Amino acid sequence: MVLLTPHGVSTVEFAVEPSVSLRCTADEGTAALALGAWLFTTDRARYGELEIPLLQFACNPGRESFAADEIPALRAFLAEQQGTARWNDALTALLDRLRTAEAALRHAADGTPG
């Protein structure tokens, strides 16, 4: 997390359990940021729901970490965008990662092997 203070910018680390680290590629992060910018201009309420996970791509490029409950929301949003003019190969790869992470979280929650 990044805090903007009157004295400058501070980085604050905190742990959210359970969490998922995706370590996205630069192309995936760039595509996610572009999609987030589009959402910001078209649907501020929906952007507000996804703001924290979308900011991971800006604040922690290549080290994105998401709370477990953010994964399904982000995955659903990306799935809705498939087939639109905004869709690209990087978003396809990111959606696949999110689906894999969501399945792993489900298996961890119910105790079945992933």
N, C-alpha and C positions, 0 to 999 in steps of 0.2 A: 504494500500500500504506500502511496506517496501522499504526504501531507504538504500543502502549500501554507506556509506560515508567514507572518510579517517579516521574519528573519531569513526567509529563503525556503528551499525545498528540503524536506527531511524524508528519509525512507524508513518506514516502520514495518517490521516483520511480525507476523502473527500466524498462529496455526489454527486451522479449522479442521476438525475431524468429523467424519472421514473426508479426505480430500483426494483429488486426482491430479497428478502432474502429467501434462500431455507433451511438453517439449516440442512444440510445433515448429515446422519449417518456416523460413522467412516468407515464402510465398503464401503459406496458409495464414500466417499472421497478417500480412498485407491485405489479403483478400477479406479476412474477417474484419479488419479495420475499415475497409471500404464499405462493406456491408453494414457495419455499425453506423458509419457516417450517413449512409443512405437512410437507414432506419431513423436516425436522429431527425432528419429533415422531413420525413414522411409521417412518422407516428411517434410522437414524443412519449406518449403513455407506454407504449410497448417498449420503446427504448429504455424507459425508466425501469422496467421489469428486468431488462437484460444488461443494464449499464455496468454492473460490477463484473460479470464474466467477460463482457466485451472489452472493458478496460484492461483486463489481463494481457491482451494482445499488445496494448500500447505500453503498459508499465513494466511488463516482464517478458519481453520478446525472447522466445526460445526457452523460457522457464515458466510457462503459464501453469498456474495451479488453480484448480476450481474446487469449491465446496461440492460435495456429492449431489446436493439438490440443484446445483446450477447446470450440471451435465444434461439432464433430460430437457430442461428448458432451452438450453442452447442448441441441443440436437433437434428439437422440434422446430425451432425457428429456422435452422439451416434446411431442414427437410421441406419446409414450406417454400423455400426459395428455389428449389430444384426446378429447372425448366424455364426460369425467368432470364431476362437479358443480363442479370447480375451474376448468373451462375458460371463457374469456371472449374477447371481441373483441381485447383488448390482447395476450393470449397468442397469438392467431391472427396478429396483426401481427408480434409478436416472432419467432414460428416462421418466418414468411415471410422476415424479415430474416436469420435464421440460415441458412436454406436458400440464400438468395442469396449470403451470405458464404461458405458451404461450397463452393458451385459456383465462385465466384471463386478461392478457394484452390486447388481442384483444377486449374482452368485455369492458374493461375500456376505450379503445380508441374510440370505436363506441358507448359507452353509454348504451349498453344493459346489463341486469343483467347477472352475471356469473353463 
